[in-house]
Amino acid sequence: MSEVKFNKSGYEIRADVLDMAKDFVEQEYKAKFAGWEVSAARDPKTGEYVTKIDMPKFPGLEEMLSTAQKMYDFVNAGSKR
């Protein structure tokens, strides 16, 4: 019979928050990239892409960790009330 676990450890909570932050920054990037992709067009004379929107920078580890920290801080602030 499997063990029923009702409470998560701090490590499990932080891992879940990090996973949520990773998903959040990936989805944000995909949305920005889709906006860039739709707005990009080739110049018929030069063949170069012409757009008014810069291609988004892919989020790195620092942005993911910063987002996770903000989410974790938000959760902790709610438990201090």
N, C-alpha and C positions, 0 to 999 in steps of 0.2 A: 504494500500500500504506500502511495506517495505521501510525502510530508507536506502539510499545509503550512504556508508561511504568510503571516499577515502583515508583518512590518519589514520594510526594506532597510538594509544597512546604509550608512552614509555613503559607502563606496558605490552601492547599487543606485542610489539616488543621483549621485554625481555623474555616474555613467549614463543614466537615463537623460539627465539634463544636457550632457555633452552630445548625445545622439540627437536630441531635439535641436540643439544649436546647429549641428552639422546639417541636418535636414533643412533648417530655416535658411542658412546662408546659401545652400545649394539651390533651393527653390527661388530665392531672391535673384541669384545669378542667372538662372534659367529664364526668368521673366525678363530681366534686363537684356539678356542675349537675344531673346525672341523679338523684343522691341527694336534692337539694333538691326537684326537680320531683316525685319520687315521694312525698315527705313532705308536700307542700303540698296543702291542701284549702280550699275556700271555706266560710266561715261562712254557714249558710243564712239567718240573720237580716240580716247586714250585707253579705254578698257579698264581703267582704274575704278575702284569703288568710290562712290560719292555719297556722303551721308552727313547729316548735321548732328548725329548722335555718335559719341565715341563708343567703341566696343568696350563692354565692361571688363574689368580686371577680375580674373578668377579668384575667389576668396581663398586665402591661405590659412595656415594654422593659427596665426595671430588673430585674424578676424573671427574664426570659429571659437577660439578660447575666450575672446573678449565678449562675444555674444553669449556663450555659456555662462560666464561670470555674471553678466547682467541678469540672465534668467535665474541663476542660483541666488543672487542678491535679492531679487524680487520675491522668490519663494521664502527666503529667510525673513524678509521684512514683514511678510504676512503672518509669520508664526510668532513674532515679537509683540503683537498687539494684544 
